[in-house]
């Protein structure tokens, strides 16, 4: 996916999306082939009008959905509508994911689930907590102490 994005946008360096190449990403939605046996990765905006058997929405956390910029919530009703659009793309199954721990710019965060998740009736939800993975210790873990 990264290689494909680079081929579409070019190797202009960091910050180029904000500097005028964001429109090139919009062509990615036009190239989506529903017959392809592949995962389609796109924004909720790009998914408008499309349907998928299974949809995963990652990052359903306060600050991301609804999006908060500098502690100021964007248009909450527009964010709610966009989240609804994302959810209604699923024909059979919908997975709304949020993390318990997130690292951002080297800081450990413990985000709250999106307030939009609380608006979904409980009888429509099947909440599952994924257990923490145990970190594998290497054979020479003790050598790192020296």
N, C-alpha and C positions, 0 to 999 in steps of 0.2 A: 504494500500500500504506500509506504514512504517513497519508494522508488517511482511509483506511478505519479504521486503528487509532485515530486520533483520534476518529472518529465512534463507535467502540465504547466506548472508554475515557472520552472526554470531554476537555475542555480544562482539566483540574485542575492542570496544571503539573508540574514535575519531581518525581520521587520518588513519584508516586502509585501506581505498580505495587507497590512494596514496602509502601506504606501501606494496602493492602487492595483494590486494583482488579485484581490479577493474575488473579483468577478470571474476570474479563470476557474476558481473552484466551483462556481455555479454550473459549469459545463459538466461536472462530474455526475450530477443528477440526471442530466440528459443522456449520459452514456450508460445508465443503469439498464441491465438486461434482466427482466424477471424470469427468463428461461434459464439463465446461467445457474449452475450448481455451485454457488459461492455465497459467502457472507457479504452483505452490503453494509458498509459503514458510512453513515451520513448524519447530518444534523436533523433536528426535528423540522426545521424550516424546509430542508430539501426533501423530506419524506411526504410533504403535503400531496395529496392526490394518489399516493401509492398505497398498496396493501401488501402485507407479508404474512406468511403463516405464523411465524414466531417473531416477536419484537422484544429486544432487550433495551431498556433505558437505564444507562448507568449514570451515577452521580445525582440521584434523586435526594439531594441534601440541601439543607438551608444554606443559602448563599450561592448555590448553583441553580437550583430550581425552587423558588424564583431566583433569578439572577440578581445579585447584589454587587454594586460597584461602589467602592469606597464607603461601605456601610449605608448606602442609599439604595433602596429597592427600586428597580425599574418599574414600569407600569405593571402592577400586580395582576390586573385583569387580562392584559395581553400575555403575560407569562402563564397564567392559568389556562388561557385558550390554547396557547402553544403546547403546553403539557398534555392537554386533552387531545389535540391533534396527534401528538406522538403516540399516546395510548391507543387511540382508535385506528391506528395503522395495523394492529394485530388482528388477524382473522381467527386464530385458534388459541394462541398462548401469548401472555404478556408477562414479562419479568421486569419489575421495578427494583433497581439495586441502589443501595447506599452503603457507604463504608462506616465502620466504627472508628477507624484511625486513618488519617490521610497525612501525607507529608507534602508540604508546600514551601518551596524556597528554604528547605532545610529545617523547617519548623514542624513539629508534630501537632496535628490538630485532631480534635474529636468532634466532628460535625454532627449536628442534629439532623434527623431525617427531615425531608422537605415537609412543610406544612400542608402541601397538597396531598401527601400520602394520608394524612389524618382526615382528609375530606372524603376519602373513599369509604363507603360503608363496609363494616367489618365482615359481613357475610359474603362480600365479594373478594376478600383477601385470604390468602393462605400464607401467613407470615412464617418464614423459616430463617433461623439463625445459623449461619455457616460457622462451624467451630474453627477456632484459631488453628493454624498449621503449626506443628512442632518444627522448630528449626533443627536442621540436621547438623550434628557436630562432626567436624572432620576428624580423621584419625589423629592428626597432629595438633588438636586444639590446645593442648597444654604447651606446645612449643611457642605459641603466640604470647605467652606470659613472659618470655625471656627477651 
